[in-house]
């Protein structure tokens, strides 16, 4: 083999090694410092509320609870419908920790079972910044939800709990 032939083989081998190194670096499972890595961050944005049913079958004055992800952790007591307002108390049954955030939604229906309005109650337990005493709500949180003004009289309400955060 001539010297030009050896040099050509060397050039081909070096070019091949460069291709392998470049390809291997691109397929590496170890991220390089300059390559951005995909970071998955949890989203705490509230999910859109499920729209209430357009109609239901309910007895006059009935207040019912829609099954949901938090209904097995709470107890609703004293629920009652007073005109276009629903009242009650929510207590945590799974532990005795403070309720940090709570949302109760109500869908209001007329005597024919048609949806006539909605409303909601929000609770956020914030400790005082001045070092005051924090009072836990272990015995429950009272809520009052009033329907948006309508001409139709309210006959029944369906409650849902889309947000519940406790310690």
C-alpha positions as CSV (number, residue, x, y, z in Angstrom):
1,X,0.0,0.0,0.0
2,X,1.3,3.4,-0.8
3,X,1.6,6.3,1.6
4,X,-1.4,8.0,0.0
5,X,-3.4,4.8,0.5
6,X,-2.6,4.7,4.2
7,X,-3.3,8.4,4.7
8,X,-6.7,7.9,3.0
9,X,-7.5,5.0,5.2
10,X,-6.5,7.0,8.3
11,X,-8.7,9.9,7.1
12,X,-11.6,7.6,6.6
13,X,-11.1,6.0,10.1
14,X,-10.9,9.4,11.7
15,X,-14.0,10.7,9.9
16,X,-15.8,7.5,11.0
17,X,-14.8,7.9,14.6
18,X,-15.9,11.5,14.6
19,X,-19.3,10.4,13.3
20,X,-19.6,7.8,16.0
21,X,-18.5,10.2,18.7
22,X,-21.0,12.9,17.5
23,X,-23.8,10.3,17.2
24,X,-23.0,8.8,20.6
25,X,-22.9,12.2,22.3
26,X,-26.3,13.0,20.8
27,X,-27.8,9.8,22.2
28,X,-26.3,10.0,25.7
29,X,-28.7,9.5,28.6
30,X,-26.6,11.9,30.7
31,X,-27.8,15.5,30.0
32,X,-25.1,18.0,29.1
33,X,-24.9,21.3,31.0
34,X,-25.8,23.3,28.0
35,X,-28.7,21.2,26.9
36,X,-32.0,22.3,28.5
37,X,-33.7,19.5,30.4
38,X,-37.4,19.0,30.5
39,X,-38.6,19.7,34.0
40,X,-42.1,18.6,35.0
41,X,-43.6,21.0,37.5
42,X,-46.9,20.2,39.2
43,X,-49.8,22.4,38.3
44,X,-51.9,23.7,41.2
45,X,-54.2,25.6,38.9
46,X,-57.8,24.9,39.7
47,X,-59.5,22.5,37.3
48,X,-62.5,23.9,35.6
49,X,-65.7,23.2,37.6
50,X,-68.0,20.6,36.2
51,X,-71.2,22.3,35.0
52,X,-74.2,21.5,37.0
53,X,-76.9,19.3,35.6
54,X,-79.5,21.2,33.5
55,X,-82.3,19.4,35.3
56,X,-82.8,17.0,38.2
57,X,-85.6,15.2,40.0
58,X,-85.7,16.4,43.6
59,X,-88.2,16.8,46.4
60,X,-89.1,20.4,47.4
61,X,-86.6,21.7,50.0
62,X,-84.1,18.9,49.2
63,X,-80.4,19.6,49.6
64,X,-78.2,16.8,48.2
65,X,-74.5,16.4,47.9
66,X,-72.9,15.5,44.5
67,X,-70.4,12.6,45.0
68,X,-66.8,13.9,44.3
69,X,-63.2,13.4,45.3
70,X,-63.6,14.9,48.7
71,X,-67.1,13.8,49.8
72,X,-65.6,10.7,51.6
73,X,-63.4,13.1,53.8
74,X,-66.2,15.4,54.9
75,X,-69.5,15.5,56.8
76,X,-72.2,18.0,56.0
77,X,-74.6,18.8,58.8
78,X,-77.4,21.2,59.2
79,X,-78.0,21.7,55.5
80,X,-81.2,23.5,54.7
81,X,-82.7,25.5,52.0
82,X,-84.1,29.0,53.0
83,X,-85.6,30.5,49.8
84,X,-82.7,31.0,47.4
85,X,-80.1,30.4,50.1
86,X,-78.5,27.1,51.2
87,X,-76.8,26.8,54.6
88,X,-74.9,24.2,56.4
89,X,-71.6,23.1,58.1
90,X,-68.7,21.2,56.6
91,X,-66.4,19.2,59.0
92,X,-63.4,17.0,58.1
93,X,-63.9,13.4,59.2
94,X,-60.6,11.9,58.2
95,X,-58.3,13.8,60.6
96,X,-58.3,16.8,62.9
97,X,-56.0,19.1,60.9
98,X,-56.9,22.6,60.0
99,X,-58.8,23.3,56.8
100,X,-56.6,25.6,54.7
101,X,-58.9,26.0,51.6
102,X,-62.4,24.9,51.0
103,X,-64.9,25.6,48.2
104,X,-68.5,24.6,48.3
105,X,-70.6,25.1,45.1
106,X,-74.4,25.0,44.9
107,X,-76.7,24.5,41.9
108,X,-80.2,25.7,42.6
109,X,-83.3,24.2,40.9
110,X,-86.9,25.2,40.6
111,X,-89.9,23.0,41.3
112,X,-89.8,21.5,37.8
113,X,-86.2,20.5,38.4
114,X,-84.7,23.1,36.0
115,X,-81.4,24.8,36.9
116,X,-82.1,28.4,37.9
117,X,-78.8,29.5,39.3
118,X,-75.5,28.7,41.0
119,X,-73.4,30.1,43.8
120,X,-70.3,29.2,45.8
121,X,-68.7,29.6,49.2
122,X,-64.9,29.9,49.6
123,X,-62.9,29.6,52.8
124,X,-59.1,30.3,53.1
125,X,-57.6,29.8,56.6
126,X,-54.8,32.3,56.9
127,X,-52.7,32.7,60.0
128,X,-52.4,36.2,61.3
129,X,-49.2,37.9,60.4
130,X,-48.8,39.7,63.7
131,X,-48.2,36.5,65.7
132,X,-51.7,36.2,66.9
133,X,-53.4,33.0,67.9
134,X,-54.4,30.7,65.1
135,X,-57.8,29.1,65.8
136,X,-58.4,25.7,64.1
137,X,-61.8,24.8,62.7
138,X,-61.9,21.3,64.0
139,X,-65.7,21.5,64.7
140,X,-66.5,22.5,61.1
141,X,-67.0,25.6,59.0
142,X,-70.4,27.2,58.5
143,X,-71.3,28.1,55.0
144,X,-74.0,30.2,53.3
145,X,-74.5,30.2,49.5
146,X,-77.1,32.4,47.8
147,X,-78.2,31.9,44.2
148,X,-77.8,34.6,41.7
149,X,-81.0,36.6,41.6
150,X,-83.7,35.1,39.3
151,X,-87.4,35.3,39.0
152,X,-87.8,31.5,39.4
153,X,-88.4,30.3,43.0
154,X,-85.8,27.8,44.2
155,X,-87.0,24.4,45.3
156,X,-83.9,22.3,45.7
157,X,-80.1,22.5,45.8
158,X,-77.2,20.2,44.9
159,X,-73.9,20.8,46.6
160,X,-70.4,19.9,45.4
161,X,-67.0,20.2,47.0
162,X,-64.4,21.0,44.2
163,X,-61.6,22.2,46.6
164,X,-60.5,20.9,50.0
165,X,-57.0,21.4,51.3
166,X,-56.1,20.6,54.9
167,X,-52.8,20.2,56.7
